[in-house]
Amino acid sequence: MSAENNLEVLKYFLESYFNESANYEELEELVHDFNEEDIEYRIRLSKELKDILKYQKEDFIQEYLRRYGKRKMSKEKIEWFIKIIQTNLEFN
């Protein structure tokens, strides 16, 4: 299984919530909207983000975010992006 296949919920979040029409300032609100999804998706997204921080190479995730989120992000911006999502995900 490829690394991309392990990030299916992140891909869904990027394409459906934080798509190219969304602003960075809207990210928290979009995560709150995503919290309406089934808890399984929220748990999987959290795990995928943790795995990115732990295992993924910077160039891979930058390309992934460019491809599916239509955004070019620096390493610092990626860390900020992940932190905002993790902080605002709800598991109840």
Secondary structure as a PSIPRED ss2 file (coil, helix, strand):
# PSIPRED VFORMAT (PSIPRED V4.0)

   1 M C   1.000  0.000  0.000
   2 S C   1.000  0.000  0.000
   3 A C   1.000  0.000  0.000
   4 E H   0.000  1.000  0.000
   5 N H   0.000  1.000  0.000
   6 N H   0.000  1.000  0.000
   7 L H   0.000  1.000  0.000
   8 E H   0.000  1.000  0.000
   9 V H   0.000  1.000  0.000
  10 L H   0.000  1.000  0.000
  11 K H   0.000  1.000  0.000
  12 Y H   0.000  1.000  0.000
  13 F H   0.000  1.000  0.000
  14 L H   0.000  1.000  0.000
  15 E H   0.000  1.000  0.000
  16 S H   0.000  1.000  0.000
  17 Y C   1.000  0.000  0.000
  18 F C   1.000  0.000  0.000
  19 N C   1.000  0.000  0.000
  20 E C   1.000  0.000  0.000
  21 S C   1.000  0.000  0.000
  22 A C   1.000  0.000  0.000
  23 N C   1.000  0.000  0.000
  24 Y H   0.000  1.000  0.000
  25 E H   0.000  1.000  0.000
  26 E H   0.000  1.000  0.000
  27 L H   0.000  1.000  0.000
  28 E H   0.000  1.000  0.000
  29 E H   0.000  1.000  0.000
  30 L H   0.000  1.000  0.000
  31 V H   0.000  1.000  0.000
  32 H H   0.000  1.000  0.000
  33 D H   0.000  1.000  0.000
  34 F H   0.000  1.000  0.000
  35 N C   1.000  0.000  0.000
  36 E C   1.000  0.000  0.000
  37 E C   1.000  0.000  0.000
  38 D C   1.000  0.000  0.000
  39 I H   0.000  1.000  0.000
  40 E H   0.000  1.000  0.000
  41 Y H   0.000  1.000  0.000
  42 R H   0.000  1.000  0.000
  43 I H   0.000  1.000  0.000
  44 R H   0.000  1.000  0.000
  45 L H   0.000  1.000  0.000
  46 S H   0.000  1.000  0.000
  47 K H   0.000  1.000  0.000
  48 E H   0.000  1.000  0.000
  49 L H   0.000  1.000  0.000
  50 K H   0.000  1.000  0.000
  51 D H   0.000  1.000  0.000
  52 I H   0.000  1.000  0.000
  53 L H   0.000  1.000  0.000
  54 K H   0.000  1.000  0.000
  55 Y H   0.000  1.000  0.000
  56 Q C   1.000  0.000  0.000
  57 K C   1.000  0.000  0.000
  58 E H   0.000  1.000  0.000
  59 D H   0.000  1.000  0.000
  60 F H   0.000  1.000  0.000
  61 I H   0.000  1.000  0.000
  62 Q H   0.000  1.000  0.000
  63 E H   0.000  1.000  0.000
  64 Y H   0.000  1.000  0.000
  65 L H   0.000  1.000  0.000
  66 R H   0.000  1.000  0.000
  67 R H   0.000  1.000  0.000
  68 Y H   0.000  1.000  0.000
  69 G H   0.000  1.000  0.000
  70 K C   1.000  0.000  0.000
  71 R C   1.000  0.000  0.000
  72 K C   1.000  0.000  0.000
  73 M C   1.000  0.000  0.000
  74 S C   1.000  0.000  0.000
  75 K H   0.000  1.000  0.000
  76 E H   0.000  1.000  0.000
  77 K H   0.000  1.000  0.000
  78 I H   0.000  1.000  0.000
  79 E H   0.000  1.000  0.000
  80 W H   0.000  1.000  0.000
  81 F H   0.000  1.000  0.000
  82 I H   0.000  1.000  0.000
  83 K H   0.000  1.000  0.000
  84 I H   0.000  1.000  0.000
  85 I H   0.000  1.000  0.000
  86 Q H   0.000  1.000  0.000
  87 T H   0.000  1.000  0.000
  88 N H   0.000  1.000  0.000
  89 L C   1.000  0.000  0.000
  90 E C   1.000  0.000  0.000
  91 F C   1.000  0.000  0.000
  92 N C   1.000  0.000  0.000
